[in-house]
Amino acid sequence: MSSDQIFKNARREYEKGALDESSVTACPFEQFRGWFDVAMRLESNEGNACALATVGADSKPSVRMVLLKAFDTRGAVFFTNYESRKGRELEGNPRAALLFYWPNMERQVRIEGAVEKLAASETDSYFYSRPKRAQLSAAVSLQSKVALSRQEIDLAYQRLEEEVGDAQVARPPHWGGYRLKPDAFEFWQGREGRLHDRLRYLPHGAAWSIERLWP
């Protein structure tokens, strides 16, 4: 089968649900939490995985997958190396967008907003809850920089592991958390014939307005 035919055959109908204004909550944070809790039960892989989009000083967008590690009315939390590409881009343009895609539920959620660094105490709390191997990886990684070889990476990790021994890994100052503070949500439910449901929440005074978008 040719690659063109593979793409033509890669089509499915969405038929697991509908999204109506009368069935959603007035608060997008509550709506997201409801969908997220279901996703964490039904999705076979990491239901908290999401695509994070940022824009650099050159106006070029970039996107990568991250893991949502906390969510409440203050926003969505993820962790990374502050000196990585996304860290540098967020330093220059502290706005970003998240996209969650849950194929088993035939749902997507888009969240947009301003981004700020977490307090050091919040970052420390999460860092020291991670497995030690993950702590070592965060401490040794020069994320997004060019490595001469895989061997260079493995040797750097081994050296740090031997140096630390049984002691506690010190959280590196270049590693930490961000919180995206939402100012827009969009909830997407797949529908038959590609007539999908899309509901967008935008701030409206102290509350949120809900509007339907064309699919």
N, C-alpha and C positions, 0 to 999 in steps of 0.2 A: 504493500500500500504506500502510495506517495505521501510526502509530508503535507502537500496541499489537501489530499483526501483525508488525512488524519485530522487536520484542522476543521474541515467541513463536517466531519462526523462527531467532533467534540462539542456536542450540543445536548443540553438536557432541559427538561421542563421544570419549572419551580412550582410546586403545588402543595407546600406544607403549611401555608398560613396566609393571613392577611393582616394588614395594619390599618386600623381605623382610628380617627380622632377620638371617638367615644370610648376606645378601649385602652388608651394610653394615660399615664399619669400627668398631672399638670407640671410636675417637676422632672426635668430631664435626668437629674442625678438618680432619682428613684427609678425612672424608666431604664436607665443603663444598668443599674444594680440588679434589677429583675432579670434582664436579658443575660447579663454576665453570669449570674448564679446558675442559670439554666445551662449556659454554654460550658461552664466548668464541669457540669455533670455529663453532658451529652457529647462534647467534642472529644474525639479519640486522642488528639494530640493536645498541646498546650493551649487551652482556651484563653489564656491571658496574653498570648502573643499578638502583637500588633505592629503595623508598619508606622514608622516615625518619619515624617517628611520635614526637612529643614531647607533653608535657602542661604547660600553663602554671599559674601560681599560682591562676588562677580555675577550675582543674580541667577546663578545656576542652581536648580533644585537637586537634592539628593534624598534618597530614601533607604531605609534599612529596617530590619525587624528588631524589636526590643520586647521585653517582658514587663507587663504591668505588675507592679509590686504593691500598690496601695491605691485605694480610690475612696474618696468621700467628697463632701461638699466643697472642700478646699481645692480639689482637683485630682489629676491622675499622676502617679509617681512612677518613675523609672530610674535606673542607675546606669552609669557609664563612666568612661574615662573623660575628664574635662578637656584633655588635650587631643582627643580623637577628632575626626572631621566634624561629627555632629556637635561635639563640644565647642569647637572653634566657631562653627556657624551660629550656634546659639549665643555665643558671646557677642557676636556682631549683630545678630538679628534675633532677639529673644522671643520669637513667635514660632509655633510649629503646629503640625496637624498629625493626628493619630487615626489609623484606620484598623478596625477589627473586622475580620471576616470569619464567619462561622458556617461552613458549608453544610454541616449536618442539620442546622436550623434554617438554612437558606436566608441568613441575615447578615447585614453589615451595620456598623456604626462608625460615623465620622465625628471626630471631636477636634475643634480648633481653639487656639487661645494663646495667651502669653505664657512664657516659661520663666521660672525662677529656680535658683539653686536651693536645695534643702539646707536647713541648719545643720551644722556639723554633728550635733547630738543625734539628729534623726538618721543621718548617714551612718554614724558609728553603730547605732542600734541595729541597722540592717546588716552592715558589713560583718559584724561579729556574730551574726546569726547564720552566716553562710558556712558551708563546709570549708575546712582548712585549705583544701586544694584550690577551691574557688578564690579564697583570700590570696593565696600565693600567686595565682594567675593574674588577679587584678593588680597586685603589687609589682609584678615583673613586666607586664605588658606595656609596650610602647605603641598603643593602639593607633592604627591607621598609618603608622610610619612604615617605610620600606624595610623588610628583613632580607638579609643576604641569602638565607637558606632556612629550612625548617630546623636544621641542626642548631643554628644560632639561637632560635627560640627555645628549643629543648634544653640546651646547655645553660642558658640564662635561668630557666626555671629550676634546673637541678642545683645550680650554685646557690640560689636563694633558699631552696628547700634545705640544703645542708647548713647554710648559715643560720637559719632560724631554728632548726632542730625542733626541740619540744617547746620552745618559747612561743608566745603569742605573736601573730603576724601584725605588724604595725600597719594601720590603714594609710596608704599613700595619700598625700594631700591632693594629688591630681585625680583622684577617684571619688565619685560621690553621686548624689541623687539630684534629680530635677522634679519639679512639680509643674505640670501644665494646668493652668487655670482656665477652664472652658468659658468661651463667650459664644460658642455655637455648637449645636449637636445636630446630627442628621441620622435618623433611624430608617433603615432600608429593609424591606421584606420582599423576597422574590415572589413573583406572581406568574401565572401561566401567560404564554404569548408575549413575554417580556414587558407586560404592563405592570411593572413593579410599583409597590407602594413606597413613597418617600415622604417622611415627615421631618420638618426642620424646626428646631427650637432656637429662638433668639431672645436675648434679654429685652424685657419690656417693663421699665420701671423696676419695681421690686419683685416682679414675677417674670414669667417667660411666655412669649407668644408661640403659637404652633401654626405652621403653614404647610400646606401640601405642595410638593413639587411634581412637575411632570416627570414621568420615568425617562 
